[in-house]
Amino acid sequence: MAIPPILAHLLLRYSRSLLLLLATTFIGVFLADVLFSKGLHRKIGRPLSPLLRAARLPEKLSVPMIIGMIDFRAEHAMVSSLASNKALSHGEVVCYSLVSLPFGGSRAMIQYVLPVAVAGLGLTVGAIYVSLLVLGLFVGMVMGVVGGRIFLKGGRDIALGNGVRGRRAGGKVDLRKSLARAASMTKGVGIRYVMVVVVLCLLLYFGVFEHLKSLSAPLARAFLVSPASLPITITYAINPTAAILMAGESIKEGIVVWKEALIALLVGRIIFVMISEFPRHSFPFYVSMYRPRLALKLTLALILQVFVSTPLLVLAVRLLPVA
């Protein structure tokens, strides 16, 4: 029996993602063991200590935060390693995920979003759009700090022995144990990821997400998007890159002013993350790294960050002077 083309395409795409996830997870867990064992976290994480203290988070979380600037998979592999050994509570992981948003997120915005935004919207409007998205990440960071001040007790440190089993007294690294631990963690992540991908493929095959996309127009109207910019919002819910290019052309043709275009893109982003990004990418990634309950909490925290930051960003656009 032949595999339907859509399933074959999905399986190929997710197979590549699985290989990348396994590689970065293995490297991340192994790197966590080495860094903690050698005590390098005290040196490289010193500038981030005030921020972590403000959020009542353990200062050693500066290590995954810095690693996240390079690779978010390795970052979460390190945090998951600590959470699985009870070194971190669920509340600490959730608050950390919000506090760390600007570090890895800003790099991703500049690397992936900025080139498309400048090409589609022009240098000025494109830079404003990306700056607003980065500002939204900092809103998430403030939410994480406030959440930590309210819900976390603070005043404690991570016991390295709880999170790093490959460590010997005297700061020496037992490479054999560190490699075995990394392999064990990678195996667990791979099994959970495959299970999630199977469910996702079934949902995609039966058109569940296409049905959700059909709801984008009523949702856009509910957010009071102007009729002229409504197509931009609806397009973003389906394809963000196409929406940015459409917004640029609409500005050039005089169909919408740049403020309306940016607001339409921001509102479209809410719809996109709700019906596509979070259920198809964020939650499957988290559930492959963390236990399902914690993965759900992390996803809900990101959803809350988008819903809190977007009205503030729309307000910022309206307050910007018209040029």
Secondary structure by P-SEA (a helix, b strand, c coil): ccccaaaaaaaaaaaaaaaaaaaaaaaaaaaaaaaaaacccccccccaaaaaaaacccccaaaaaaaaaccaaaaaaaaaaaaaaccccaaaaaaaaaaaccaaaaaaaaaccaaaaaaaccaaaaaaaaaaaaaaaaaaaaaaaaaaaccccccccccccccccccccccccaaaaaaaaaaaaaaaaaaaaaaaaaaaaaaaaaaaaaaaaaaaaaaaaaacccccaaaaaaaaaccaaaaaaaaaaaaaaccccaaaaaaaaaaaaaaaaacccccccaaaaaaacccaaaaaaaaaaaaaaaaaaaaaaaaaaaacccc
